[in-house]
Amino acid sequence: MPFVAFGSFVVVNMAESQLRESVGIGLEQRAVQTKLVLESHIGEQVVDLRLLALMPVVQKALPGHAPPLDPKEIRRKEQAWAQDSDPRLHTALLESVVAERLRDVTAVRPGLRSIQVVDTRGRVVAASGRGGSLFHGEKAWFKELAAQKGQPMAWIGDIERVTGSSLSALEVGYPVRDEAGVFTGAIRGLLDARSLYRVLSPVRIGRTGHATLIRSNDGMILASDEGERILTTSFPGFASLSGAVEGFPLAEGGEAIFGKARLKRGYWTIQEVTADIEGQQVLIEPARIVGFSPVDQIPGVSWLVVVEQDLEEAVHPISGVTRYLWVHFIGVFATVILLALYFSFKLERPVMEDELHLHEEHIPASLKARAAANE
């Protein structure tokens, strides 16, 4: 029985390891699928901006060379735009034919909160609605688009909080060029980050499995089920996960000693995360199996799609079998011990009672006479 019990638990542990590996591979595949859908979603927004950049009405609204602006005039118009105190500015930017086309796009694409058309100086010449800055000449996105050579490419920013709001958004830009390929302006779109969560929300595995979008360099949560964690909390256990993302051995020092990693797994097991709060260890997140996939088809972003599931739920079938095995072997051992005790007490008792003298009836007469003569 001890050998059977030991062999059974070895087999169960092997099955648990294989189940954990199977679950991890499944979570990795879901992460890859979700990553592809997310990249397709961002690509659709870029296509919308590209189509706007090719529209004749937009290209006609952008002069080939915009005159420089006086800093005082810039400050005055920024203040008037923020307060909506200049009717002429309001009419020029929000009631033009270009502005109507921009509003048509935002009506079809609710995720695009606002769209702006800017000239070669970074000044907004048309907008789908009020809000945001009026001058973008010194912004990084505009400088990068203006400096592009060759094939025009979209500029994708990072998810950030909208100034004066609790909402988070993603900045997207695309250059506008004339027939000769000369830069004449740009299209700027502000994509609501909640539209990214609509891509993640359908991912459900069991009771606890779900998808999260995080920043790959610091683990900041960008889109998640838990809205209060977005742009405020790092992914629990990211220090452990980052090593798996980079592959083992880590960094240049590890590669110099051990050589380049031949295989990078797309999943990792993160142990439970605890925190010391007022002298007590508080559980932040239970142990989880995490599948991950880097977002590599969107230029300029460092994102990581992770699909996680609690380890307890993932290996629950094997855990149930293990409990039943424990109960089974404890019951068998208890039965064997009780039977052994019972039969041991039985062996200590005589087969016949001495008072009955039944054994004397079976003694031969010669033995009886010999016994009497001896006496």
C-alpha positions in Angstrom: 0.0 0.0 0.0 2.8 2.6 0.7 4.3 1.9 -2.7 0.9 2.2 -4.4 0.2 5.5 -2.6 3.6 7.0 -3.4 3.2 6.0 -7.1 -0.3 7.5 -7.3 0.8 10.8 -5.9 3.8 10.9 -8.3 1.4 10.4 -11.2 -1.0 13.0 -9.9 1.9 15.6 -9.6 2.9 14.8 -13.2 -0.7 15.3 -14.3 -0.9 18.6 -12.5 2.3 19.9 -14.2 1.0 18.9 -17.6 -2.4 20.5 -16.8 -0.7 23.7 -15.8 1.3 23.7 -19.0 -1.8 23.1 -21.1 -3.6 25.9 -19.4 -0.6 28.2 -19.9 -0.5 27.4 -23.6 -4.2 28.1 -23.9 -3.9 31.4 -22.1 -1.0 32.3 -24.4 -3.1 31.6 -27.5 -5.9 33.8 -26.2 -3.4 36.6 -25.5 -2.2 36.3 -29.1 -5.7 36.4 -30.5 -6.6 39.4 -28.3 -3.4 41.2 -29.4 -4.3 40.7 -33.1 -7.9 42.0 -32.5 -6.5 45.0 -30.7 -4.0 45.8 -33.4 -6.8 45.5 -36.0 -8.9 47.9 -33.9 -6.2 50.5 -33.8 -5.6 50.0 -37.5 -9.2 50.8 -38.3 -8.8 54.2 -36.5 -5.7 54.9 -38.5 -7.5 54.1 -41.7 -10.2 56.6 -40.9 -7.6 59.3 -40.4 -5.8 58.4 -43.6 -9.0 58.6 -45.6 -9.7 62.0 -44.1 -6.1 63.1 -45.1 -6.9 62.1 -48.7 -10.2 64.0 -48.9 -10.1 67.0 -51.3 -12.1 69.1 -48.9 -9.5 68.6 -46.1 -6.5 69.2 -48.5 -8.1 72.5 -49.7 -8.6 73.7 -46.2 -4.8 73.5 -45.6 -2.7 76.2 -47.2 0.6 75.2 -48.6 2.5 77.5 -46.3 1.0 78.9 -43.1 2.3 82.3 -41.8 4.1 82.4 -38.4 2.0 83.3 -35.3 2.8 85.9 -32.7 3.1 84.4 -29.2 0.7 86.9 -27.8 -1.9 86.0 -30.4 -1.4 82.3 -29.7 -2.1 82.9 -25.9 -5.1 85.0 -26.7 -6.7 82.5 -29.1 -5.9 79.6 -26.7 -7.8 81.4 -23.9 -10.7 82.3 -26.2 -10.8 78.6 -27.4 -10.9 77.3 -23.9 -13.6 79.7 -22.8 -15.5 79.7 -26.1 -15.5 83.5 -26.0 -14.7 84.3 -29.6 -17.7 83.7 -32.0 -15.6 84.1 -35.1 -13.1 81.5 -33.9 -15.9 79.2 -33.0 -17.5 79.6 -36.5 -14.3 79.1 -38.3 -13.3 75.9 -36.6 -16.6 74.2 -35.8 -19.0 75.3 -38.5 -17.0 74.8 -41.6 -17.5 72.1 -44.2 -14.4 70.2 -43.0 -15.7 70.3 -39.4 -19.0 68.7 -40.6 -17.0 65.9 -42.3 -15.0 65.3 -39.1 -18.3 65.1 -37.1 -19.6 62.5 -39.6 -16.6 60.3 -38.8 -17.0 60.7 -35.0 -20.6 59.7 -35.4 -19.6 56.5 -37.1 -16.7 55.9 -34.8 -17.8 56.7 -31.3 -14.4 55.7 -30.0 -12.9 58.8 -31.6 -13.7 61.5 -29.1 -12.4 64.3 -31.3 -10.7 64.9 -34.6 -8.6 68.0 -35.5 -7.0 69.2 -38.7 -3.9 71.2 -38.2 -1.7 73.2 -40.7 2.0 73.3 -41.2 2.4 75.5 -38.1 0.5 73.1 -35.9 -2.5 75.4 -35.7 -6.0 73.9 -35.7 -8.0 74.9 -38.7 -11.0 72.6 -38.2 -12.3 70.4 -35.4 -15.1 68.0 -34.7 -15.8 69.7 -31.3 -14.4 71.9 -28.7 -11.7 70.8 -26.4 -8.0 70.2 -26.5 -5.2 72.5 -27.4 -5.5 74.9 -30.3 -1.8 74.9 -31.2 0.3 71.8 -31.6 3.5 73.1 -33.2 5.7 72.2 -30.3 4.1 68.8 -29.6 6.2 65.7 -30.2 3.6 64.0 -32.4 3.4 67.0 -34.8 7.2 67.4 -35.1 7.6 63.7 -35.9 4.9 63.8 -38.6 6.4 67.0 -40.1 9.8 65.4 -40.2 8.7 62.2 -41.9 10.3 61.2 -45.2 9.1 58.7 -47.7 6.0 56.7 -47.1 3.6 58.5 -44.7 3.1 56.6 -41.4 0.8 57.1 -38.5 1.9 58.3 -35.1 0.5 56.5 -32.1 0.9 57.9 -28.6 0.5 56.3 -25.2 -2.7 56.1 -23.2 -2.9 59.1 -20.8 -5.4 60.9 -18.7 -7.4 63.7 -20.5 -6.6 67.0 -18.9 -9.4 68.0 -16.6 -11.1 64.7 -16.8 -11.0 61.2 -15.3 -11.1 59.6 -18.7 -8.1 58.2 -20.5 -7.4 58.5 -24.2 -4.9 57.6 -26.9 -3.5 60.2 -29.3 -3.3 59.2 -33.0 -1.9 61.4 -35.8 -1.5 61.1 -39.6 0.2 63.5 -42.0 -1.5 65.3 -44.8 0.4 65.7 -48.1 -0.4 67.3 -51.4 -0.1 65.6 -54.8 3.7 66.3 -54.9 4.2 64.6 -51.5 4.8 67.9 -49.6 3.7 68.0 -46.0 0.7 70.4 -45.7 -0.6 69.5 -42.3 -1.9 66.6 -40.1 -5.0 64.9 -38.8 -5.1 64.4 -35.0 -7.5 62.0 -33.4 -8.2 61.4 -29.7 -9.2 57.7 -29.2 -11.2 56.9 -26.0 -9.2 54.1 -24.1 -12.5 52.5 -23.2 -12.9 51.4 -26.8 -9.7 49.3 -26.2 -11.4 47.6 -23.3 -14.3 46.6 -25.5 -11.7 44.4 -27.3 -10.5 42.9 -24.0 -13.9 42.4 -22.3 -15.1 39.4 -24.3 -12.1 37.4 -23.2 -13.3 35.2 -20.4 -11.9 31.9 -19.2 -13.7 30.1 -16.4 -14.7 32.2 -13.4 -11.5 34.3 -12.9 -9.8 34.4 -16.4 -9.7 37.7 -18.1 -7.5 40.0 -20.3 -5.6 43.1 -19.3 -3.6 45.6 -21.3 -0.4 46.8 -19.6 2.6 48.9 -20.4 5.5 46.5 -21.0 8.3 48.7 -19.6 6.8 49.5 -16.2 3.7 47.3 -15.9 1.2 50.2 -15.7 -2.4 48.9 -16.2 -3.8 50.7 -19.3 -7.1 48.8 -19.8 -8.8 46.4 -17.4 -12.0 45.1 -15.7 -11.1 47.1 -12.6 -11.4 50.7 -13.8 -9.9 52.2 -10.6 -6.6 50.5 -11.4 -6.2 52.1 -14.8 -3.2 54.4 -15.0 -2.9 54.3 -11.2 -1.6 50.8 -10.4 1.1 48.5 -11.8 0.2 44.9 -12.7 0.6 42.8 -9.6 3.6 40.5 -9.9 5.0 42.4 -12.9 8.6 42.1 -11.6 8.2 38.3 -12.0 6.4 38.5 -15.3 8.9 40.9 -16.9 11.6 38.3 -16.6 9.5 35.8 -18.5 8.8 38.4 -21.2 12.5 39.1 -21.8 13.3 35.4 -21.7 15.9 33.6 -19.7 18.8 34.2 -19.3 18.1 37.8 -18.7 19.7 40.8 -20.4 23.2 41.0 -21.8 24.9 39.8 -18.7 22.9 36.6 -18.6 23.5 36.0 -22.3 27.2 36.5 -21.9 27.3 33.7 -19.3 24.6 31.3 -20.5 24.2 32.2 -24.1 21.0 33.4 -25.9 17.7 31.9 -24.8 16.6 29.3 -27.4 13.0 29.2 -26.2 10.7 31.9 -24.9 7.5 30.7 -23.3 4.4 32.8 -23.7 3.1 32.1 -20.2 4.3 32.3 -16.6 3.1 31.3 -13.2 3.1 34.3 -10.8 3.0 33.4 -7.1 0.6 35.2 -4.8 1.3 38.9 -4.2 1.0 40.2 -0.6 1.6 43.6 1.0 2.5 44.6 4.5 -0.3 46.9 5.7 -0.1 48.0 9.3 2.1 45.1 10.3 -0.1 42.5 8.7 0.4 40.5 5.5 -2.6 41.3 3.2 -3.2 39.2 0.1 -3.3 41.5 -3.0 -3.6 38.8 -5.7 -3.6 35.0 -5.5 -1.3 32.8 -7.5 -2.1 33.0 -11.2 -1.1 31.6 -14.5 -0.5 34.4 -17.0 -0.4 34.1 -20.8 1.1 37.2 -22.6 1.8 38.6 -26.0 3.6 41.8 -26.9 1.9 44.3 -29.2 4.3 44.6 -32.0 2.3 45.8 -35.0 1.5 49.3 -33.6 4.5 51.6 -34.0 5.6 53.7 -31.1 3.9 51.8 -28.3 5.2 49.4 -25.6 2.1 47.4 -24.7 1.6 43.9 -23.5 -1.6 41.9 -23.6 -1.9 39.5 -20.7 -4.6 36.9 -20.1 -4.6 35.5 -16.5 -6.4 32.9 -14.5 -6.2 32.0 -10.9 -3.9 29.0 -10.3 -6.4 27.4 -7.9 -9.2 27.4 -10.6 -6.8 26.3 -13.3 -5.7 23.1 -11.5 -9.0 22.5 -9.6 -9.7 19.1 -11.4 -6.3 17.7 -10.3 -6.7 19.2 -6.8 -10.1 17.4 -6.4 -8.5 14.1 -7.5 -5.7 14.6 -5.0 -8.2 15.2 -2.2 -10.1 12.0 -3.1 -6.8 10.1 -3.2 -5.9 11.3 0.3 -9.3 10.3 1.6 -9.1 6.9 -0.2 -5.6 6.0 1.2 -6.3 7.3 4.7 -9.4 5.1 4.7 -7.6 2.1 3.4 -4.7 2.5 5.9 -7.1 2.9 8.7 -9.0 -0.2 7.7 -5.8 -2.2 7.5 -4.7 -1.1 10.9 -8.0 -1.8 12.5 -8.2 -5.3 10.9 -4.6 -6.0 12.0 -5.4 -5.0 15.6 -8.6 -7.1 15.6 -6.9 -10.3 14.3 -3.9 -9.8 16.7 -6.2 -9.9 19.7 -7.9 -12.9 18.2 -4.6 -14.8 18.0 -3.9 -14.3 21.6 -7.1 -16.3 22.7 -7.1 -20.2 22.9 -9.0 -22.1 20.3 -10.9 -24.1 23.0 -11.8 -23.1 26.6 -9.7 -25.0 29.2 -12.8 -25.6 31.4 -14.4 -27.9 28.8 -11.5 -30.4 28.9 -12.4 -31.4 25.4 -8.8 -32.1 24.5 -8.6 -34.9 27.0 -11.1 -37.0 25.1 -8.7 -37.2 22.2 -5.6 -38.4 24.1 -4.8 -42.1 23.4 -5.1 -44.6 26.3 -1.4 -45.5 26.2 -0.5 -41.9 26.8 -3.0 -41.7 29.7 -1.5 -44.9 31.3 2.0 -43.6 30.9 1.0 -40.3 32.5 -0.6 -42.2 35.4 2.5 -44.4 36.0 4.7 -41.3 36.0 2.5 -39.8 38.7 
